[in-house]
């Protein structure tokens, strides 16, 4: 009797265990298609590409593509030997509804040298795990400063323009790009230029003027943010004084002086022997000369390289043997240049070239004498013929 009872109990226990085992197997198999539809739909790194030592974030968007079944999520983690995790892991159990997504964001630090890395994101649900790897890059390429054009030399107090190009050779965009110009005695305007955001592979021209009061060095500093990480690149430009070999060079030539009723008339040509355009070329007389109408000063205008123009100025001068004639012009930056040439005149009020002017009247006088002699000879001839 006891043996029969023991046999029956043993059979019941074995049957229960078997049923429990089959139920567990059926549960695992039934959950497999559900968990297979949970995946990482997107991964976002900020910044997109790191410098070594940059801090940032990575966000994994987890999607439940099941249309009518929720999934219980547990323990989201991030791991990589060269990308350090700064924040905590996700240790909780929360359901993710059908056709819903949830972000998992981690704070990270790029510790490794430049290269490609594949950190792992893991997530647990039911009795299985989700593992996801994605590419993140560490690249230490900085922004670049390119000098497009600058004067060969500078002069004290003269404004000159320097043309620059700020370029981003990185694979990701950067933010808050600012160019700052500093240096003792540079007189840079503007001293600070805001470029803003600069996309990957993009460039932005930036120009500024320098009005130095001494030979110095202009220090160019580009500040920018890679994500929220500040970075700096610098460049030095020497500011040396000297003569610019390419600047405009107007020269007076063929200067002539005549005296008409006590008013001196100075005429001549202005030739631009330089390589740049001379703007607002002007000729005027200086003391002891007193400018007189009709040409107190004469504006020749703009002269391109190898171009020329004529001028005439009028003035009076007492007890002077020479008068300075000033030639002035402006360059493209508005700087004014002056040169002076002394023109000789006589103390009696007639110019030294007035003698030359009288000599120019000699042919006329000779012509008049010839006409008088011809007419006189003709009259004498006619009288003789009548007799």
Long-range contacts (C-beta under 8 A, 24 or more apart in sequence): 28-127, 31-126, 31-127, 34-66, 34-69, 34-71, 35-71, 35-125, 35-126, 35-128, 35-130, 37-64, 37-65, 37-66, 38-62, 38-63, 38-64, 38-65, 38-66, 38-71, 38-96, 38-123, 38-125, 38-130, 39-63, 39-65, 39-130, 39-132, 40-121, 40-130, 40-132, 40-134, 41-101, 43-121, 43-132, 43-134, 45-136, 46-227, 47-172, 47-226, 47-227, 47-229, 48-171, 48-172, 48-173, 49-137, 49-138, 49-139, 49-170, 49-171, 49-172, 49-226, 50-110, 50-136, 50-137, 50-138, 50-139, 50-226, 50-227, 51-110, 51-138, 51-139, 51-140, 51-226, 51-229, 51-231, 52-110, 52-111, 52-112, 52-113, 52-114, 52-138, 52-140, 53-109, 53-110, 53-111, 53-229, 54-109, 54-110, 54-226, 54-227, 54-229, 55-86, 55-107, 55-108, 55-109, 55-110, 55-227, 55-228, 55-229, 56-107, 56-108, 56-109, 56-110, 56-227, 56-228, 56-229, 57-105, 57-106, 57-107, 57-108, 58-105, 58-106, 58-108, 58-119, 58-136, 59-103, 59-104, 59-105, 59-106, 60-103, 60-104, 60-105, 60-121, 60-132, 61-101, 61-102, 61-103, 61-104, 62-96, 62-101, 62-102, 62-103, 62-104, 62-123, 62-130, 63-100, 63-101, 64-96, 64-97, 64-98, 64-99, 64-100, 64-101, 65-99, 66-98, 66-99, 67-98, 67-99, 68-98, 69-98, 70-95, 70-96, 70-97, 70-98, 71-95, 71-96, 71-125, 71-126, 72-96, 72-125, 72-126, 73-102, 73-123, 73-124, 73-125, 74-123, 74-124, 74-125, 75-122, 75-123, 75-124, 76-104, 76-121, 76-122, 76-123, 77-121, 77-122, 77-123, 78-106, 78-108, 78-119, 78-120, 78-121, 79-119, 79-120, 79-122, 80-117, 80-118, 80-119, 80-120, 81-112, 82-110, 82-111, 82-112, 82-117, 82-138, 83-108, 83-109, 83-110, 83-111, 83-112, 83-117, 83-119, 83-136, 84-108, 84-109, 84-111, 110-136, 110-138, 112-138, 113-138, 114-138, 114-139, 114-140, 137-171, 139-170, 139-171, 141-169, 141-170, 142-231, 142-233, 143-167, 143-168, 143-169, 143-170, 143-174, 143-177, 143-198, 143-222, 143-224, 143-231, 143-233, 144-168, 144-169, 144-233, 145-220, 145-222, 145-233, 145-235, 147-235, 147-237, 148-205, 150-237, 151-244, 152-242, 152-244, 152-245, 152-246, 153-240, 153-241, 153-242, 153-243, 153-244, 154-210, 154-212, 154-215, 154-239, 154-240, 154-241, 154-242, 155-241, 155-244, 155-335, 156-212, 156-213, 156-214, 156-241, 157-211, 157-213, 158-211, 158-333, 158-335, 159-209, 159-210, 159-211, 159-333, 159-334, 159-335, 160-209, 160-210, 160-211, 160-333, 160-335, 161-207, 161-208, 161-209, 161-210, 161-332, 161-333, 162-207, 162-208, 162-209, 162-210, 162-218, 162-237, 163-205, 163-207, 164-205, 164-206, 164-207, 164-208, 164-220, 165-203, 165-204, 165-205, 165-206, 166-195, 166-198, 166-203, 166-204, 166-205, 166-206, 166-222, 167-202, 167-203, 167-204, 168-198, 168-199, 168-200, 168-201, 168-202, 168-203, 169-201, 170-200, 170-226, 171-200, 172-200, 172-226, 173-197, 173-198, 173-199, 173-200, 173-202, 174-198, 174-224, 174-225, 174-226, 174-231, 175-224, 175-225, 175-226, 175-227, 176-223, 176-224, 176-225, 177-204, 177-222, 177-223, 177-224, 178-222, 178-223, 178-224, 179-206, 179-220, 179-221, 179-222, 180-220, 180-221, 180-222, 180-223, 181-208, 181-210, 181-218, 181-219, 181-220, 181-221, 182-218, 182-219, 182-221, 183-216, 183-217, 183-218, 183-219, 183-239, 184-214, 184-216, 185-212, 185-213, 185-214, 185-216, 186-210, 186-211, 186-212, 186-216, 186-218, 186-239, 187-211, 187-212, 187-213, 188-218, 198-224, 209-333, 210-239, 212-239, 212-241, 215-239, 215-240, 215-241, 245-275, 246-274, 246-275, 246-276, 247-274, 247-275, 247-276, 247-331, 247-337, 248-272, 248-274, 248-275, 248-276, 248-277, 248-278, 248-279, 248-303, 248-305, 248-329, 248-331, 248-337, 249-273, 249-274, 249-278, 250-274, 250-278, 250-281, 250-303, 250-327, 250-329, 250-339, 252-283, 252-325, 252-327, 252-341, 255-325, 255-341, 255-343, 256-353, 256-356, 257-343, 257-344, 257-345, 257-351, 257-352, 257-353, 257-354, 257-357, 258-351, 258-353, 258-354, 258-357, 259-345, 259-349, 259-350, 259-351, 259-354, 259-357, 262-316, 262-349, 263-292, 263-314, 263-315, 263-316, 264-289, 264-314, 264-315, 264-316, 264-317, 264-323, 264-345, 264-351, 265-295, 265-312, 265-313, 265-314, 266-312, 266-313, 266-314, 266-315, 266-323, 266-325, 266-343, 267-310, 267-311, 267-312, 268-310, 268-311, 269-308, 269-309, 269-310, 269-311, 270-300, 270-303, 270-308, 270-309, 270-310, 270-311, 270-327, 271-303, 271-306, 271-307, 271-308, 272-303, 272-304, 272-305, 272-306, 272-307, 272-308, 273-306, 274-305, 275-305, 276-305, 276-331, 276-332, 277-302, 277-303, 277-304, 277-305, 277-332, 278-302, 278-303, 278-329, 278-330, 278-331, 279-329, 279-330, 279-331, 279-332, 280-328, 280-329, 280-330, 281-309, 281-327, 281-328, 281-329, 282-327, 282-328, 282-329, 283-311, 283-313, 283-325, 283-326, 283-327, 284-313, 284-325, 284-326, 284-328, 285-313, 285-315, 285-323, 285-324, 285-325, 285-326, 286-323, 286-324, 286-325, 286-326, 286-340, 287-324, 288-317, 288-318, 288-319, 288-320, 288-323, 289-315, 289-316, 289-317, 289-320, 289-323, 289-324, 290-315, 290-316, 290-317, 291-315, 292-316, 303-329, 317-345, 317-349, 318-349, 319-347, 320-345, 320-347, 321-345, 321-346, 321-347
